C-alpha cells in the first residue's frame, strides 16, 4: 500500500479528535434540548420573579411566596 493511495483515507489525529468532540458536544446539545422540550412542567412559576408587591395577581396566586405575602399584608393591616 502506498501512502498516496486514494482508496486509503487517513484522518489526521487532530482532525479526528476535533470531529469526535464536535459530535459529543452536538449530541449533548440535542439531548439537553430534547429534555427541555419534553419534560413536564410540574409546578406553577411566577412571571415576576416573586416580587409580589408588584404583581396584580397576588389574590389569586397559589404560590407559597404569595401566600406568605398575603399573611404578611393581613398582619400589617390588623396592627393598624
C-alpha positions as CSV (number, residue, x, y, z in Angstrom):
1,X,0.0,0.0,0.0
2,X,1.2,3.4,-0.9
3,X,0.7,6.5,1.3
4,X,-0.9,8.3,-1.7
5,X,-3.4,5.5,-2.4
6,X,-6.8,7.2,-3.0
7,X,-8.7,4.2,-1.5
8,X,-7.0,4.6,1.8
9,X,-8.3,7.6,3.7
10,X,-6.3,8.6,6.7
11,X,-7.7,11.1,9.0
12,X,-5.1,13.2,10.9
13,X,-5.3,12.8,14.7
14,X,-6.1,16.4,15.3
15,X,-9.0,16.3,12.8
16,X,-10.2,13.0,14.2
17,X,-10.3,14.4,17.8
18,X,-12.0,17.6,16.6
19,X,-14.7,15.6,14.9
20,X,-15.2,13.4,17.9
21,X,-15.5,16.4,20.2
22,X,-17.9,18.2,17.9
23,X,-20.0,15.0,17.8
24,X,-20.1,14.8,21.6
25,X,-21.0,18.5,22.0
26,X,-23.7,18.2,19.3
27,X,-25.2,15.1,20.9
28,X,-25.2,16.8,24.4
29,X,-26.9,19.9,23.0
30,X,-29.5,17.7,21.2
31,X,-30.2,15.6,24.3
32,X,-30.5,18.7,26.5
33,X,-32.8,20.5,24.1
34,X,-35.0,17.4,23.7
35,X,-35.2,17.0,27.5
36,X,-36.2,20.7,27.9
37,X,-38.9,20.3,25.3
38,X,-40.3,17.0,26.5
39,X,-40.2,17.5,30.3
40,X,-43.5,18.2,32.1
41,X,-43.9,21.4,33.9
42,X,-44.8,20.2,37.4
43,X,-45.1,23.4,39.4
44,X,-46.5,26.8,38.9
45,X,-44.0,29.6,38.5
46,X,-44.1,33.3,39.0
47,X,-43.8,35.6,35.9
48,X,-42.4,38.5,38.0
49,X,-39.6,36.6,39.9
50,X,-41.5,36.5,43.2
51,X,-42.0,40.3,43.5
52,X,-45.4,40.0,45.0
53,X,-45.6,43.7,45.8
54,X,-45.6,44.5,42.0
55,X,-47.9,41.7,40.9
56,X,-51.6,42.3,40.3
57,X,-52.4,38.6,40.7
58,X,-51.5,38.3,44.4
59,X,-55.0,37.4,45.5
60,X,-55.4,34.5,43.1
61,X,-51.8,33.2,43.2
62,X,-51.3,29.8,44.8
63,X,-47.5,30.1,45.2
64,X,-46.1,29.8,48.7
65,X,-44.4,33.2,48.4
66,X,-47.8,34.8,47.5
67,X,-49.5,33.1,50.4
68,X,-46.9,34.3,52.9
69,X,-47.1,37.8,51.4
70,X,-50.9,37.8,51.9
71,X,-50.4,36.7,55.5
72,X,-47.8,39.5,56.0
73,X,-50.2,42.1,54.5
74,X,-53.1,40.8,56.6
75,X,-51.0,41.1,59.8
76,X,-49.8,44.5,58.8
77,X,-53.4,45.8,58.3
78,X,-54.5,44.1,61.6
79,X,-51.9,46.0,63.6
80,X,-53.0,49.4,62.2
